[in-house]
């Protein structure tokens, strides 16, 4: 169950990163409120996952899902650059996540 909590915590992290971008420096109330709601949910699920997963594993997987997911959202929704170097960097993050999961 901890891995499920961790997966959804990572998805919520992607959501709050995107809504934070949309908040324009916390100047728009709707995206700002959504950012904080998603943060609380993400941290809550992360804390549930940490009941049985090691800190280093849980935190690394959580931030990795958020980082790669936010990177994908940036490319797919916000039109950010998908240069080969950026794609390779994201691939290395994913490889690290797979290694972390298999090592746990």
C-alpha positions in Angstrom: 0.0 0.0 0.0 2.9 2.3 0.7 4.0 2.3 -2.9 0.5 3.3 -4.0 0.5 6.2 -1.5 3.9 7.2 -2.8 2.7 7.1 -6.5 -0.3 9.3 -5.8 1.8 11.6 -3.7 4.1 12.1 -6.7 1.1 12.7 -9.0 -0.2 15.4 -6.6 3.3 16.9 -6.5 3.1 17.3 -10.3 -0.3 18.9 -9.8 0.9 21.4 -7.3 4.0 22.3 -9.3 1.8 23.0 -12.3 -0.8 25.0 -10.3 2.1 27.0 -8.7 3.3 28.0 -12.2 -0.3 29.0 -13.1 -0.6 31.1 -9.9 1.9 33.7 -11.3 3.9 34.0 -8.1 0.8 33.4 -5.9 -0.9 36.4 -7.3 -4.0 34.5 -8.6 -6.2 33.2 -5.8 -7.6 30.0 -7.6 -4.3 28.5 -8.6 -2.7 29.6 -5.3 -5.4 27.8 -3.2 -5.2 24.7 -5.5 -1.4 24.7 -5.0 -1.7 24.5 -1.2 -4.5 21.9 -1.3 -2.4 19.7 -3.5 0.7 20.2 -1.4 -1.1 19.1 1.7 -2.5 16.0 -0.1 0.9 15.2 -1.5 2.7 15.6 1.9 0.0 13.6 3.6 0.3 10.7 1.2 4.1 10.9 1.4 3.9 10.7 5.2 1.7 7.6 5.0 4.2 6.0 2.6 7.1 6.8 5.0 5.4 4.7 7.7 6.9 1.6 6.0 9.3 2.8 3.4 12.8 4.1 4.2 13.1 7.9 4.1 15.7 8.0 1.4 13.7 5.7 -0.9 10.4 7.4 -0.3 11.7 10.9 -0.7 13.8 10.1 -3.8 10.9 8.4 -5.6 8.5 11.2 -4.6 10.7 13.9 -5.9 11.6 11.9 -9.0 8.0 11.4 -9.9 7.4 15.1 -9.4 10.5 16.2 -11.3 9.9 14.0 -14.3 6.2 14.6 -14.3 6.6 18.4 -14.1 9.1 18.2 -16.9 6.6 16.3 -19.0 3.8 18.7 -18.2 6.1 21.6 -19.1 6.8 20.1 -22.5 3.3 18.8 -23.3 1.2 21.6 -21.8 3.4 24.6 -21.5 5.4 24.2 -24.7 8.8 24.1 -23.0 11.9 22.8 -24.9 12.3 19.1 -25.4 15.9 19.2 -26.4 17.9 16.0 -26.5 19.9 17.0 -23.5 16.8 17.7 -21.4 15.3 14.4 -22.5 18.4 12.5 -21.6 18.5 14.2 -18.2 14.9 13.1 -17.5 15.8 9.6 -18.7 18.6 9.5 -16.2 16.2 10.5 -13.4 13.9 7.7 -14.4 16.8 5.2 -14.5 17.7 6.3 -11.0 14.1 5.8 -9.8 14.0 2.3 -11.2 17.3 1.5 -9.5 16.0 2.9 -6.2 12.8 0.9 -6.4 14.6 -2.3 -7.2 17.1 -1.7 -4.4 14.3 -1.4 -1.9 
